[in-house]
Amino acid sequence: WHIFKRFINRVKDEWLDIDDQGYQVVKSIAGIRKRLPSEHKLLRQFRDVVVQKKDWACHGTRQVLIASKGEEEEEEEDYERGKGAAAPGLGLLSEEDVELALSHDLMQHEKMMSGLRSLFAQLSECHEALFRMLDEMTQHHLECSESFHWDDLPPSFRRASSLEGLMGDLLAMFSLELYRKQCMVHQVLDRVQDDLLRNTKKGGGGREDDSEWEDLTPQGVVDRCCRLWPKDCSESSIEIGTLENALNLFQG
């Protein structure tokens, strides 16, 4: 029972926790990849001479929806001289603002990618530790079986002998799930390319859910990962009932 409790404790406090953290990181990456094309497009508009000359004033007000840095400075100077009716800072978005937002999201994206790599290195180490515990349990049962006759063993040991099979079943599920998640993480990490900043669509117009991984955009890849990541999704290798029974047995 002691070995089994250590095993379940590691599953609950490390394996499942790291998996949940990975899901949160993937969702963060999805949010960043959704914003990047819009920020990049807006920055290009600022740098387009034709667009720069457009009148971006809101209808019926003097608020500027998008203003270049020079226009914002002129507005604030007018206000200070008492000539302008608008308060300083009413230029809602400047080129510098967009540059800062884009730069920040690109740095956060890199941090999230690095964090995802680190989490899965930890998950692999945790998985190896679970295998060592299973080996320890198997060796313990073999030694006891060789030293004592089965009928001479206490009932508690005979009940505990079934735990080895349960540990094996859990590890089989977690191994398949780890492989499934590693494949998804590989797609997320590998599909970082120039069109990360462009809102492009690939494929022949079919449903995205039916597309091959290589036909998806970086945004499409991470969106699919968000749908397929949860343990209770249809693609998951984890049997929730078996996992809950094991956790409840530990708590009991």
N, C-alpha and C positions, 0 to 999 in steps of 0.2 A: 504493500500500500504506500509506503514511503516513496518508492521510486515513481509510482503512478501519480502521486500528488505533486511531485516535483515536475513531472512531465506535463500535467494539466496546467500547473501554475505557469510554466513557460509558454504553453500554448496561449493561455488567456492573457497574460501580462506582456508577452513579447510578440509572438507570431501574429495574433489577431490585432494587436495594437499597432504594429508596424504596417500591417495591411490596411488598416483604417487611415493611418497617416498618409500612406501612398495614395489612397483615394482622394483625400483632401488636396494633396499636391497636384494630382492630375486635374482636378476641378479648377484649381488656381491657374494652371497652365492653359486650360480651355478658356478661361475668362480673359487672360492676357492675349491669347491668339485671336480672340474675337475682337479685341480693341485695336490691335496693331494695324490692320488694313485701313481702318477709318482714320487713325492718327496719321498714317503715312500719306493717305490721299489728301487730307486736309493740309498737311505740310507742303505737299506739291502744289496745291492751289495757292498757298501764300507766295510761293516762289514763282508762280506763273505771272508774267507781266500783265497779261490781259485780265486775269482774275483780280490782280492787285488794284486795277483801276475801276473795278466795279463798285457801285454804290451799295454797301451792305447795311445801310441804315434800316432799322425796323420801321414799318409803316406806322405813321402817326406819332412816333416818339423820336427822340434824339439819341436813344441808346444804340450803340454800335454792337452788332452781333459778333462780327469778326473784324478786327482792326489791326493794321500793321503797327509795329512798335512806334514808328514816327507819328502816326495818327493819334495813338494814345497819348504821347507826350504833348502834342498840340492841344488835345482836349483838356489835359490837366493844366496846361499853361493858361488856357482861356478861362478855366474855372478860377484859378488863382487871381487873375486880373478882373474877375467879376463879370466876364463877358459870356460865360457859358452857363446854361441852365442845368446842365447835368453835373452830378458829383464826380469827383475823381474815381477812376477805376471802373467806370461803367462800360468801358470797352471789355466785353465779357470774355474775349479770347484773343490772344495775340500770337504771333508767330513764335515768340519765345516760349509762351505757355505750351504750345503744341510740341515744340522741340524737347522741352523738359519732360512732358508726359511720355513722349515716345522713347526718350532716353531711359527714363525710369522703368517703363514697362519692359524694354529690352534687357536691362540689368536684372530686373525681377525674374524674367523668363529664364535667364541663364542660371540664376540662383535656384529656381525651382527645378530646373533640369539637373543641376548638380545635387540638389537635395534628393531627387528621385533615385539617382545612381547610388547615393549613400544609403538610402533606406533599403534598397534591394540587396546591397552588400550585407547589411545587417540581417535582413531576412534570410539570406542564404546561410549565414553563420548560425542563426537560430535554428534553422532546419537541420543542419548538421548536428547540432547539439541534441535535438530530439532523436535523431537516429542513434546517437551514442547511448541515450537513455534506454531506447528499445533494446539495444545490444546488451546493456547492463541487466535489464529485466530478464531477457532470454537466458543469459549466462547464470543468473541467480536461480531461475527455475530448473535449469539443467543440473546445477550443483545440488539443489535440494532433492531432486528426483533420484539422483545417484546415491545420495547419502541416506535417504529414508524410503521406506515402503509407502506407497500412496495411501494405504489404509491407516498408516501410523501418523500421517500428517494431520495437523489440526484443521477443523472446518474452515477457519479464517483463511488459511493458506490455500485451501482448495477453491474457495470463492475468489481469492485474489488471482488464482491462475488464469481466470478468464480475462483479467485486465491486460495480459500480454496481447491477446487477440484484438482487444479494443484499441490498444495503442497502435497495433499494426494497421488496423482499418483507418484510424485517424491519420496516420502518416501517409498511407496510400492516397487518401483524399488530398492532404496538404501538398503532397508531391505533384499531383496533377494540377492543383490550383496554382502552385508556385510556377510551374512551367507555363501555364496559361497566362499568368500575369507577366512573366518575363518576356513572353512574345509580344504582349501589348506594350510594355515599357520599351522594348527594342524598337517598335514602330514609332513611338513618341519621340525617342531620342534620335532615330535615324532620319526622320522626315523633317529635319530643320533645313530649310533651303530658302532661296531668294523669294519664292512666292509666299513665304510666311508674312510678308508685308503687303501682299496683294490678295484681294478677295476674288480668287479665281476658282473656277469649277472645272472638274475633269470628268471624263466618262462620256458615255453616249446618251445621256439624258435619262437613264434609268434611275430607279430608286437608290439612294445612297446606301441603305441597309443591304442591298444586294450587290454592291460593288466590292471588288477585290481591294485588299489593303493598299496595294500599289497604285490603285486608281483614285485614291482619296487625297484631298489636299491636307496640309498639316492641320488645319482646323477640323476637317472631317475625321482625321485619325484620332485626335484627342476627344472629339465628341463621341465617337464610337466607343472609345475606352471608358468614358464616363458612364455610358449605358451598360457596358458589359462587365464593369468592375465589381459591383456589389456581390456579396456572397450568396444572396438569395435570387440572383438573376438566373434565367433559364440556361445560360452557358456555364454556370459555375460548377465546379467539380465537388464542392462541399455539400454534403447532405446535412441540412440544418438540424433535422431530428436527431441524427447520430451525435452531432456536435453538442447539442443542448443536453442530451442524456448524459454525455461524458462530463460536462461542466456541472450538471446537477448532482452527479454521483460524487464528484470532488467536494462540492459544497456540503453534501450530506456526510 
